[in-house]
Structures are given as C-alpha cells and as structure tokens.
C-alpha cells in the first residue's frame, strides 16, 4: 500500500468515526446508533469514490 493510499484511508476512517459520533448526538438509544452507522457508511462510500488510483498508467505492468 502506498503512503498516499494509506493517508487517504486513515483520513476516511477518522472522518467516519467523528461524523458518526457528531451526527448521533441529537438522538438517543437505537436511533442514535442507526443514524451514526448510516453517517459512517456514507463517509466510507464517499471515501471509496474518491480513493486515489493504484493502477499505473502507461509502461509495462
């Protein structure tokens, strides 16, 4: 894994953890867990969409 890819996924993971905590604050019980999980999943999906490519362009592979 490249440093760039490692940095990207570290940032995505930390952002997902923070977002799931912050978004669930106004809710209680099962609602808080559900909303937090959905928010974390959304951040992870965005992270997948924006992930840097690992394929090399041109040249022999």
Predicted model as a PDB file, atoms N, CA, C, CB and O in Angstrom, pLDDT in the B-factor column:
MODEL        1                                                                  
ATOM      1  N   UNK A   1       0.858  -1.178   0.000  1.00 65.00           N  
ATOM      2  CA  UNK A   1       0.000   0.000   0.000  1.00 65.00           C  
ATOM      3  C   UNK A   1       0.897   1.233   0.000  1.00 65.00           C  
ATOM      4  CB  UNK A   1      -0.972   0.003   1.232  1.00 65.00           C  
ATOM      5  O   UNK A   1       1.853   1.327   0.771  1.00 65.00           O  
ATOM      6  N   UNK A   2       0.573   2.162  -0.869  1.00 83.00           N  
ATOM      7  CA  UNK A   2       1.369   3.371  -0.949  1.00 83.00           C  
ATOM      8  C   UNK A   2       1.052   4.305   0.221  1.00 83.00           C  
ATOM      9  CB  UNK A   2       1.124   4.080  -2.282  1.00 83.00           C  
ATOM     10  O   UNK A   2       0.022   4.183   0.884  1.00 83.00           O  
ATOM     11  N   UNK A   3       1.957   5.223   0.442  1.00 87.00           N  
ATOM     12  CA  UNK A   3       1.775   6.203   1.516  1.00 87.00           C  
ATOM     13  C   UNK A   3       0.542   7.058   1.244  1.00 87.00           C  
ATOM     14  CB  UNK A   3       3.030   7.098   1.660  1.00 87.00           C  
ATOM     15  O   UNK A   3      -0.213   7.389   2.158  1.00 87.00           O  
ATOM     16  N   UNK A   4       0.355   7.404  -0.004  1.00 86.00           N  
ATOM     17  CA  UNK A   4      -0.805   8.231  -0.369  1.00 86.00           C  
ATOM     18  C   UNK A   4      -2.115   7.506  -0.081  1.00 86.00           C  
ATOM     19  CB  UNK A   4      -0.739   8.620  -1.854  1.00 86.00           C  
ATOM     20  O   UNK A   4      -3.054   8.096   0.453  1.00 86.00           O  
ATOM     21  N   UNK A   5      -2.173   6.231  -0.437  1.00 87.00           N  
ATOM     22  CA  UNK A   5      -3.379   5.443  -0.192  1.00 87.00           C  
ATOM     23  C   UNK A   5      -3.593   5.232   1.305  1.00 87.00           C  
ATOM     24  CB  UNK A   5      -3.291   4.089  -0.911  1.00 87.00           C  
ATOM     25  O   UNK A   5      -4.722   5.303   1.790  1.00 87.00           O  
ATOM     26  N   UNK A   6      -2.510   4.973   2.034  1.00 89.00           N  
ATOM     27  CA  UNK A   6      -2.603   4.815   3.484  1.00 89.00           C  
ATOM     28  C   UNK A   6      -3.121   6.100   4.135  1.00 89.00           C  
ATOM     29  CB  UNK A   6      -1.230   4.434   4.073  1.00 89.00           C  
ATOM     30  O   UNK A   6      -3.979   6.049   5.016  1.00 89.00           O  
ATOM     31  N   UNK A   7      -2.603   7.239   3.705  1.00 90.00           N  
ATOM     32  CA  UNK A   7      -3.049   8.523   4.256  1.00 90.00           C  
ATOM     33  C   UNK A   7      -4.524   8.767   3.938  1.00 90.00           C  
ATOM     34  CB  UNK A   7      -2.188   9.677   3.701  1.00 90.00           C  
ATOM     35  O   UNK A   7      -5.269   9.276   4.776  1.00 90.00           O  
ATOM     36  N   UNK A   8      -4.936   8.405   2.739  1.00 90.00           N  
ATOM     37  CA  UNK A   8      -6.335   8.589   2.346  1.00 90.00           C  
ATOM     38  C   UNK A   8      -7.247   7.780   3.256  1.00 90.00           C  
ATOM     39  CB  UNK A   8      -6.548   8.180   0.875  1.00 90.00           C  
ATOM     40  O   UNK A   8      -8.218   8.320   3.785  1.00 90.00           O  
ATOM     41  N   UNK A   9      -6.956   6.500   3.447  1.00 90.00           N  
ATOM     42  CA  UNK A   9      -7.836   5.652   4.249  1.00 90.00           C  
ATOM     43  C   UNK A   9      -7.770   5.978   5.733  1.00 90.00           C  
ATOM     44  CB  UNK A   9      -7.485   4.202   4.036  1.00 90.00           C  
ATOM     45  O   UNK A   9      -8.744   5.772   6.457  1.00 90.00           O  
ATOM     46  N   UNK A  10      -6.634   6.483   6.191  1.00 92.00           N  
ATOM     47  CA  UNK A  10      -6.557   6.952   7.574  1.00 92.00           C  
ATOM     48  C   UNK A  10      -7.498   8.134   7.765  1.00 92.00           C  
ATOM     49  CB  UNK A  10      -5.105   7.346   7.946  1.00 92.00           C  
ATOM     50  O   UNK A  10      -8.238   8.193   8.747  1.00 92.00           O  
ATOM     51  N   UNK A  11      -7.466   9.070   6.831  1.00 92.00           N  
ATOM     52  CA  UNK A  11      -8.344  10.243   6.910  1.00 92.00           C  
ATOM     53  C   UNK A  11      -9.816   9.840   6.810  1.00 92.00           C  
ATOM     54  CB  UNK A  11      -7.996  11.248   5.797  1.00 92.00           C  
ATOM     55  O   UNK A  11     -10.652  10.370   7.541  1.00 92.00           O  
ATOM     56  N   UNK A  12     -10.134   8.917   5.922  1.00 92.00           N  
ATOM     57  CA  UNK A  12     -11.525   8.472   5.764  1.00 92.00           C  
ATOM     58  C   UNK A  12     -12.017   7.796   7.038  1.00 92.00           C  
ATOM     59  CB  UNK A  12     -11.656   7.507   4.567  1.00 92.00           C  
ATOM     60  O   UNK A  12     -13.136   8.054   7.481  1.00 92.00           O  
ATOM     61  N   UNK A  13     -11.196   6.937   7.628  1.00 91.00           N  
ATOM     62  CA  UNK A  13     -11.590   6.228   8.843  1.00 91.00           C  
ATOM     63  C   UNK A  13     -11.811   7.185  10.000  1.00 91.00           C  
ATOM     64  CB  UNK A  13     -10.539   5.199   9.218  1.00 91.00           C  
ATOM     65  O   UNK A  13     -12.801   7.071  10.723  1.00 91.00           O  
ATOM     66  N   UNK A  14     -10.893   8.130  10.181  1.00 92.00           N  
ATOM     67  CA  UNK A  14     -11.049   9.106  11.261  1.00 92.00           C  
ATOM     68  C   UNK A  14     -12.260  10.005  11.037  1.00 92.00           C  
ATOM     69  CB  UNK A  14      -9.791   9.957  11.388  1.00 92.00           C  
ATOM     70  O   UNK A  14     -12.978  10.333  11.982  1.00 92.00           O  
ATOM     71  N   UNK A  15     -12.485  10.401   9.793  1.00 91.00           N  
ATOM     72  CA  UNK A  15     -13.647  11.226   9.483  1.00 91.00           C  
ATOM     73  C   UNK A  15     -14.946  10.458   9.736  1.00 91.00           C  
ATOM     74  CB  UNK A  15     -13.587  11.703   8.025  1.00 91.00           C  
ATOM     75  O   UNK A  15     -15.902  11.013  10.279  1.00 91.00           O  
ATOM     76  N   UNK A  16     -14.980   9.201   9.349  1.00 90.00           N  
ATOM     77  CA  UNK A  16     -16.183   8.387   9.581  1.00 90.00           C  
ATOM     78  C   UNK A  16     -16.472   8.249  11.071  1.00 90.00           C  
ATOM     79  CB  UNK A  16     -16.021   6.993   8.949  1.00 90.00           C  
ATOM     80  O   UNK A  16     -17.627   8.326  11.491  1.00 90.00           O  
ATOM     81  N   UNK A  17     -15.431   8.048  11.865  1.00 90.00           N  
ATOM     82  CA  UNK A  17     -15.626   7.930  13.314  1.00 90.00           C  
ATOM     83  C   UNK A  17     -16.152   9.229  13.910  1.00 90.00           C  
ATOM     84  CB  UNK A  17     -14.313   7.537  13.999  1.00 90.00           C  
ATOM     85  O   UNK A  17     -17.067   9.214  14.734  1.00 90.00           O  
ATOM     86  N   UNK A  18     -15.581  10.343  13.497  1.00 91.00           N  
ATOM     87  CA  UNK A  18     -16.026  11.644  14.012  1.00 91.00           C  
ATOM     88  C   UNK A  18     -17.446  11.967  13.570  1.00 91.00           C  
ATOM     89  CB  UNK A  18     -15.079  12.749  13.551  1.00 91.00           C  
ATOM     90  O   UNK A  18     -18.260  12.427  14.371  1.00 91.00           O  
ATOM     91  N   UNK A  19     -17.742  11.726  12.300  1.00 89.00           N  
ATOM     92  CA  UNK A  19     -19.078  12.023  11.779  1.00 89.00           C  
ATOM     93  C   UNK A  19     -20.135  11.173  12.469  1.00 89.00           C  
ATOM     94  CB  UNK A  19     -19.125  11.792  10.265  1.00 89.00           C  
ATOM     95  O   UNK A  19     -21.206  11.674  12.810  1.00 89.00           O  
ATOM     96  N   UNK A  20     -19.845   9.896  12.678  1.00 88.00           N  
ATOM     97  CA  UNK A  20     -20.839   9.037  13.319  1.00 88.00           C  
ATOM     98  C   UNK A  20     -21.120   9.483  14.744  1.00 88.00           C  
ATOM     99  CB  UNK A  20     -20.370   7.588  13.311  1.00 88.00           C  
ATOM    100  O   UNK A  20     -22.247   9.359  15.224  1.00 88.00           O  
ATOM    101  N   UNK A  21     -20.112   9.995  15.417  1.00 89.00           N  
ATOM    102  CA  UNK A  21     -20.307  10.489  16.785  1.00 89.00           C  
ATOM    103  C   UNK A  21     -21.093  11.793  16.793  1.00 89.00           C  
ATOM    104  CB  UNK A  21     -18.955  10.690  17.479  1.00 89.00           C  
ATOM    105  O   UNK A  21     -22.046  11.940  17.558  1.00 89.00           O  
ATOM    106  N   UNK A  22     -20.702  12.733  15.952  1.00 90.00           N  
ATOM    107  CA  UNK A  22     -21.340  14.056  15.933  1.00 90.00           C  
ATOM    108  C   UNK A  22     -22.784  13.979  15.464  1.00 90.00           C  
ATOM    109  CB  UNK A  22     -20.558  15.009  15.034  1.00 90.00           C  
ATOM    110  O   UNK A  22     -23.655  14.636  16.034  1.00 90.00           O  
ATOM    111  N   UNK A  23     -23.049  13.188  14.438  1.00 88.00           N  
ATOM    112  CA  UNK A  23     -24.400  13.099  13.882  1.00 88.00           C  
ATOM    113  C   UNK A  23     -25.369  12.451  14.871  1.00 88.00           C  
ATOM    114  CB  UNK A  23     -24.383  12.306  12.573  1.00 88.00           C  
ATOM    115  O   UNK A  23     -26.554  12.782  14.880  1.00 88.00           O  
ATOM    116  N   UNK A  24     -24.882  11.544  15.691  1.00 88.00           N  
ATOM    117  CA  UNK A  24     -25.775  10.840  16.609  1.00 88.00           C  
ATOM    118  C   UNK A  24     -26.059  11.601  17.896  1.00 88.00           C  
ATOM    119  CB  UNK A  24     -25.194   9.509  16.946  1.00 88.00           C  
ATOM    120  O   UNK A  24     -26.882  11.146  18.691  1.00 88.00           O  
ATOM    121  N   UNK A  25     -25.420  12.728  18.135  1.00 87.00           N  
ATOM    122  CA  UNK A  25     -25.609  13.484  19.378  1.00 87.00           C  
ATOM    123  C   UNK A  25     -27.069  13.862  19.636  1.00 87.00           C  
ATOM    124  CB  UNK A  25     -24.767  14.740  19.343  1.00 87.00           C  
ATOM    125  O   UNK A  25     -27.536  13.680  20.760  1.00 87.00           O  
ATOM    126  N   UNK A  26     -27.814  14.380  18.649  1.00 87.00           N  
ATOM    127  CA  UNK A  26     -29.197  14.784  18.943  1.00 87.00           C  
ATOM    128  C   UNK A  26     -30.165  13.619  19.207  1.00 87.00           C  
ATOM    129  CB  UNK A  26     -29.720  15.596  17.801  1.00 87.00           C  
ATOM    130  O   UNK A  26     -31.296  13.853  19.633  1.00 87.00           O  
ATOM    131  N   UNK A  27     -29.752  12.402  18.967  1.00 84.00           N  
ATOM    132  CA  UNK A  27     -30.637  11.253  19.091  1.00 84.00           C  
ATOM    133  C   UNK A  27     -30.268  10.419  20.310  1.00 84.00           C  
ATOM    134  CB  UNK A  27     -30.583  10.397  17.825  1.00 84.00           C  
ATOM    135  O   UNK A  27     -29.187  10.578  20.878  1.00 84.00           O  
ATOM    136  N   UNK A  28     -31.170   9.531  20.708  1.00 84.00           N  
ATOM    137  CA  UNK A  28     -30.891   8.643  21.830  1.00 84.00           C  
ATOM    138  C   UNK A  28     -31.239   7.211  21.464  1.00 84.00           C  
ATOM    139  CB  UNK A  28     -31.671   9.080  23.079  1.00 84.00           C  
ATOM    140  O   UNK A  28     -32.025   6.967  20.548  1.00 84.00           O  
ATOM    141  N   UNK A  29     -30.654   6.276  22.179  1.00 87.00           N  
ATOM    142  CA  UNK A  29     -30.986   4.863  22.014  1.00 87.00           C  
ATOM    143  C   UNK A  29     -30.640   4.314  20.648  1.00 87.00           C  
ATOM    144  CB  UNK A  29     -32.432   4.656  22.269  1.00 87.00           C  
ATOM    145  O   UNK A  29     -29.600   4.623  20.067  1.00 87.00           O  
ATOM    146  N   UNK A  30     -31.557   3.478  20.148  1.00 89.00           N  
ATOM    147  CA  UNK A  30     -31.329   2.800  18.871  1.00 89.00           C  
ATOM    148  C   UNK A  30     -31.250   3.793  17.715  1.00 89.00           C  
ATOM    149  CB  UNK A  30     -32.438   1.783  18.609  1.00 89.00           C  
ATOM    150  O   UNK A  30     -30.532   3.562  16.742  1.00 89.00           O  
ATOM    151  N   UNK A  31     -31.982   4.886  17.821  1.00 86.00           N  
ATOM    152  CA  UNK A  31     -31.944   5.908  16.770  1.00 86.00           C  
ATOM    153  C   UNK A  31     -30.554   6.498  16.601  1.00 86.00           C  
ATOM    154  CB  UNK A  31     -32.935   7.017  17.080  1.00 86.00           C  
ATOM    155  O   UNK A  31     -30.103   6.730  15.479  1.00 86.00           O  
ATOM    156  N   UNK A  32     -29.881   6.738  17.706  1.00 88.00           N  
ATOM    157  CA  UNK A  32     -28.530   7.290  17.655  1.00 88.00           C  
ATOM    158  C   UNK A  32     -27.570   6.311  16.988  1.00 88.00           C  
ATOM    159  CB  UNK A  32     -28.038   7.636  19.067  1.00 88.00           C  
ATOM    160  O   UNK A  32     -26.742   6.710  16.168  1.00 88.00           O  
ATOM    161  N   UNK A  33     -27.677   5.047  17.333  1.00 88.00           N  
ATOM    162  CA  UNK A  33     -26.800   4.043  16.724  1.00 88.00           C  
ATOM    163  C   UNK A  33     -27.063   3.918  15.230  1.00 88.00           C  
ATOM    164  CB  UNK A  33     -26.989   2.682  17.404  1.00 88.00           C  
ATOM    165  O   UNK A  33     -26.131   3.808  14.433  1.00 88.00           O  
ATOM    166  N   UNK A  34     -28.328   3.936  14.860  1.00 90.00           N  
ATOM    167  CA  UNK A  34     -28.705   3.794  13.454  1.00 90.00           C  
ATOM    168  C   UNK A  34     -28.210   4.984  12.621  1.00 90.00           C  
ATOM    169  CB  UNK A  34     -30.231   3.659  13.326  1.00 90.00           C  
ATOM    170  O   UNK A  34     -27.592   4.806  11.571  1.00 90.00           O  
ATOM    171  N   UNK A  35     -28.485   6.177  13.099  1.00 88.00           N  
ATOM    172  CA  UNK A  35     -28.059   7.383  12.382  1.00 88.00           C  
ATOM    173  C   UNK A  35     -26.535   7.457  12.308  1.00 88.00           C  
ATOM    174  CB  UNK A  35     -28.619   8.646  13.067  1.00 88.00           C  
ATOM    175  O   UNK A  35     -25.983   7.805  11.264  1.00 88.00           O  
ATOM    176  N   UNK A  36     -25.859   7.134  13.397  1.00 88.00           N  
ATOM    177  CA  UNK A  36     -24.393   7.144  13.402  1.00 88.00           C  
ATOM    178  C   UNK A  36     -23.803   6.155  12.422  1.00 88.00           C  
ATOM    179  CB  UNK A  36     -23.876   6.847  14.783  1.00 88.00           C  
ATOM    180  O   UNK A  36     -22.835   6.460  11.726  1.00 88.00           O  
ATOM    181  N   UNK A  37     -24.387   4.965  12.367  1.00 90.00           N  
ATOM    182  CA  UNK A  37     -23.904   3.941  11.443  1.00 90.00           C  
ATOM    183  C   UNK A  37     -24.131   4.356   9.996  1.00 90.00           C  
ATOM    184  CB  UNK A  37     -24.593   2.606  11.719  1.00 90.00           C  
ATOM    185  O   UNK A  37     -23.253   4.173   9.152  1.00 90.00           O  
ATOM    186  N   UNK A  38     -25.292   4.910   9.706  1.00 91.00           N  
ATOM    187  CA  UNK A  38     -25.574   5.381   8.342  1.00 91.00           C  
ATOM    188  C   UNK A  38     -24.640   6.508   7.926  1.00 91.00           C  
ATOM    189  CB  UNK A  38     -27.022   5.850   8.234  1.00 91.00           C  
ATOM    190  O   UNK A  38     -24.188   6.553   6.782  1.00 91.00           O  
ATOM    191  N   UNK A  39     -24.351   7.412   8.844  1.00 90.00           N  
ATOM    192  CA  UNK A  39     -23.442   8.516   8.530  1.00 90.00           C  
ATOM    193  C   UNK A  39     -22.026   7.996   8.270  1.00 90.00           C  
ATOM    194  CB  UNK A  39     -23.429   9.547   9.679  1.00 90.00           C  
ATOM    195  O   UNK A  39     -21.358   8.444   7.338  1.00 90.00           O  
ATOM    196  N   UNK A  40     -21.573   7.054   9.092  1.00 90.00           N  
ATOM    197  CA  UNK A  40     -20.241   6.478   8.884  1.00 90.00           C  
ATOM    198  C   UNK A  40     -20.174   5.732   7.551  1.00 90.00           C  
ATOM    199  CB  UNK A  40     -19.877   5.527  10.043  1.00 90.00           C  
ATOM    200  O   UNK A  40     -19.170   5.806   6.842  1.00 90.00           O  
ATOM    201  N   UNK A  41     -21.242   5.017   7.214  1.00 91.00           N  
ATOM    202  CA  UNK A  41     -21.274   4.302   5.938  1.00 91.00           C  
ATOM    203  C   UNK A  41     -21.229   5.273   4.766  1.00 91.00           C  
ATOM    204  CB  UNK A  41     -22.526   3.426   5.846  1.00 91.00           C  
ATOM    205  O   UNK A  41     -20.571   5.007   3.759  1.00 91.00           O  
ATOM    206  N   UNK A  42     -21.921   6.386   4.894  1.00 91.00           N  
ATOM    207  CA  UNK A  42     -21.899   7.392   3.823  1.00 91.00           C  
ATOM    208  C   UNK A  42     -20.496   7.948   3.626  1.00 91.00           C  
ATOM    209  CB  UNK A  42     -22.877   8.537   4.136  1.00 91.00           C  
ATOM    210  O   UNK A  42     -20.050   8.127   2.492  1.00 91.00           O  
ATOM    211  N   UNK A  43     -19.801   8.222   4.720  1.00 91.00           N  
ATOM    212  CA  UNK A  43     -18.423   8.729   4.618  1.00 91.00           C  
ATOM    213  C   UNK A  43     -17.526   7.686   3.966  1.00 91.00           C  
ATOM    214  CB  UNK A  43     -17.871   9.110   6.015  1.00 91.00           C  
ATOM    215  O   UNK A  43     -16.678   8.031   3.142  1.00 91.00           O  
ATOM    216  N   UNK A  44     -17.697   6.428   4.319  1.00 89.00           N  
ATOM    217  CA  UNK A  44     -16.882   5.371   3.720  1.00 89.00           C  
ATOM    218  C   UNK A  44     -17.155   5.223   2.225  1.00 89.00           C  
ATOM    219  CB  UNK A  44     -17.142   4.044   4.426  1.00 89.00           C  
ATOM    220  O   UNK A  44     -16.225   5.016   1.445  1.00 89.00           O  
ATOM    221  N   UNK A  45     -18.417   5.328   1.819  1.00 91.00           N  
ATOM    222  CA  UNK A  45     -18.745   5.254   0.390  1.00 91.00           C  
ATOM    223  C   UNK A  45     -18.147   6.426  -0.374  1.00 91.00           C  
ATOM    224  CB  UNK A  45     -20.264   5.222   0.189  1.00 91.00           C  
ATOM    225  O   UNK A  45     -17.653   6.259  -1.490  1.00 91.00           O  
ATOM    226  N   UNK A  46     -18.191   7.603   0.220  1.00 90.00           N  
ATOM    227  CA  UNK A  46     -17.553   8.766  -0.415  1.00 90.00           C  
ATOM    228  C   UNK A  46     -16.050   8.539  -0.507  1.00 90.00           C  
ATOM    229  CB  UNK A  46     -17.858  10.071   0.377  1.00 90.00           C  
ATOM    230  O   UNK A  46     -15.427   8.877  -1.513  1.00 90.00           O  
ATOM    231  N   UNK A  47     -15.470   7.966   0.545  1.00 89.00           N  
ATOM    232  CA  UNK A  47     -14.039   7.653   0.528  1.00 89.00           C  
ATOM    233  C   UNK A  47     -13.674   6.676  -0.567  1.00 89.00           C  
ATOM    234  CB  UNK A  47     -13.614   7.095   1.858  1.00 89.00           C  
ATOM    235  O   UNK A  47     -12.633   6.819  -1.209  1.00 89.00           O  
ATOM    236  N   UNK A  48     -14.523   5.682  -0.787  1.00 89.00           N  
ATOM    237  CA  UNK A  48     -14.273   4.725  -1.864  1.00 89.00           C  
ATOM    238  C   UNK A  48     -14.326   5.430  -3.215  1.00 89.00           C  
ATOM    239  CB  UNK A  48     -15.298   3.570  -1.819  1.00 89.00           C  
ATOM    240  O   UNK A  48     -13.499   5.169  -4.088  1.00 89.00           O  
ATOM    241  N   UNK A  49     -15.293   6.319  -3.384  1.00 89.00           N  
ATOM    242  CA  UNK A  49     -15.441   7.028  -4.658  1.00 89.00           C  
ATOM    243  C   UNK A  49     -14.258   7.957  -4.934  1.00 89.00           C  
ATOM    244  CB  UNK A  49     -16.740   7.830  -4.664  1.00 89.00           C  
ATOM    245  O   UNK A  49     -13.874   8.152  -6.087  1.00 89.00           O  
ATOM    246  N   UNK A  50     -13.686   8.523  -3.884  1.00 88.00           N  
ATOM    247  CA  UNK A  50     -12.605   9.492  -4.053  1.00 88.00           C  
ATOM    248  C   UNK A  50     -11.218   8.892  -3.847  1.00 88.00           C  
ATOM    249  CB  UNK A  50     -12.797  10.632  -3.098  1.00 88.00           C  
ATOM    250  O   UNK A  50     -10.225   9.620  -3.870  1.00 88.00           O  
ATOM    251  N   UNK A  51     -11.132   7.593  -3.649  1.00 85.00           N  
ATOM    252  CA  UNK A  51      -9.842   6.954  -3.377  1.00 85.00           C  
ATOM    253  C   UNK A  51      -8.886   7.136  -4.543  1.00 85.00           C  
ATOM    254  CB  UNK A  51     -10.032   5.466  -3.085  1.00 85.00           C  
ATOM    255  O   UNK A  51      -9.280   7.051  -5.706  1.00 85.00           O  
ATOM    256  N   UNK A  52      -7.622   7.388  -4.217  1.00 84.00           N  
ATOM    257  CA  UNK A  52      -6.635   7.507  -5.299  1.00 84.00           C  
ATOM    258  C   UNK A  52      -6.452   6.164  -6.005  1.00 84.00           C  
ATOM    259  CB  UNK A  52      -5.277   8.009  -4.746  1.00 84.00           C  
ATOM    260  O   UNK A  52      -6.587   5.105  -5.393  1.00 84.00           O  
ATOM    261  N   UNK A  53      -6.153   6.223  -7.260  1.00 78.00           N  
ATOM    262  CA  UNK A  53      -5.996   5.017  -8.042  1.00 78.00           C  
ATOM    263  C   UNK A  53      -4.687   4.322  -7.712  1.00 78.00           C  
ATOM    264  CB  UNK A  53      -6.066   5.333  -9.523  1.00 78.00           C  
ATOM    265  O   UNK A  53      -3.699   4.974  -7.375  1.00 78.00           O  
ATOM    266  N   UNK A  54      -4.681   3.008  -7.808  1.00 71.00           N  
ATOM    267  CA  UNK A  54      -3.454   2.259  -7.534  1.00 71.00           C  
ATOM    268  C   UNK A  54      -2.881   1.641  -8.796  1.00 71.00           C  
ATOM    269  CB  UNK A  54      -3.716   1.174  -6.505  1.00 71.00           C  
ATOM    270  O   UNK A  54      -1.853   0.966  -8.744  1.00 71.00           O  
ATOM    271  N   UNK A  55      -3.535   1.863  -9.927  1.00 71.00           N  
ATOM    272  CA  UNK A  55      -3.024   1.309 -11.181  1.00 71.00           C  
ATOM    273  C   UNK A  55      -2.028   2.278 -11.788  1.00 71.00           C  
ATOM    274  CB  UNK A  55      -4.176   1.018 -12.174  1.00 71.00           C  
ATOM    275  O   UNK A  55      -2.133   3.496 -11.648  1.00 71.00           O  
ATOM    276  N   UNK A  56      -1.077   1.695 -12.456  1.00 67.00           N  
ATOM    277  CA  UNK A  56      -0.051   2.527 -13.118  1.00 67.00           C  
ATOM    278  C   UNK A  56      -0.503   2.814 -14.538  1.00 67.00           C  
ATOM    279  CB  UNK A  56       1.352   1.820 -13.116  1.00 67.00           C  
ATOM    280  O   UNK A  56      -1.076   1.956 -15.210  1.00 67.00           O  
ATOM    281  N   UNK A  57      -0.242   4.012 -14.978  1.00 67.00           N  
ATOM    282  CA  UNK A  57      -0.615   4.403 -16.329  1.00 67.00           C  
ATOM    283  C   UNK A  57       0.603   4.275 -17.236  1.00 67.00           C  
ATOM    284  CB  UNK A  57      -1.178   5.851 -16.358  1.00 67.00           C  
ATOM    285  O   UNK A  57       1.700   4.724 -16.903  1.00 67.00           O  
ATOM    286  N   UNK A  58       0.382   3.654 -18.383  1.00 60.00           N  
ATOM    287  CA  UNK A  58       1.476   3.511 -19.342  1.00 60.00           C  
ATOM    288  C   UNK A  58       2.525   2.532 -18.863  1.00 60.00           C  
ATOM    289  CB  UNK A  58       2.117   4.851 -19.610  1.00 60.00           C  
ATOM    290  O   UNK A  58       2.462   2.053 -17.731  1.00 60.00           O  
ATOM    291  N   UNK A  59       3.490   2.231 -19.718  1.00 52.00           N  
ATOM    292  CA  UNK A  59       4.591   1.343 -19.337  1.00 52.00           C  
ATOM    293  C   UNK A  59       4.137  -0.082 -19.128  1.00 52.00           C  
ATOM    294  CB  UNK A  59       5.254   1.844 -18.084  1.00 52.00           C  
ATOM    295  O   UNK A  59       2.951  -0.398 -19.219  1.00 52.00           O  
ATOM    296  N   UNK A  60       5.087  -0.921 -18.850  1.00 51.00           N  
ATOM    297  CA  UNK A  60       4.792  -2.335 -18.582  1.00 51.00           C  
ATOM    298  C   UNK A  60       4.351  -2.512 -17.146  1.00 51.00           C  
ATOM    299  CB  UNK A  60       6.019  -3.221 -18.874  1.00 51.00           C  
ATOM    300  O   UNK A  60       4.824  -1.823 -16.243  1.00 51.00           O  
ATOM    301  N   UNK A  61       3.441  -3.442 -16.951  1.00 49.00           N  
ATOM    302  CA  UNK A  61       2.963  -3.693 -15.593  1.00 49.00           C  
ATOM    303  C   UNK A  61       3.331  -5.074 -15.149  1.00 49.00           C  
ATOM    304  CB  UNK A  61       1.465  -3.505 -15.502  1.00 49.00           C  
ATOM    305  O   UNK A  61       3.011  -5.467 -14.027  1.00 49.00           O  
TER     306      UNK A  61                                                      
ENDMDL                                                                          
END                                                                             
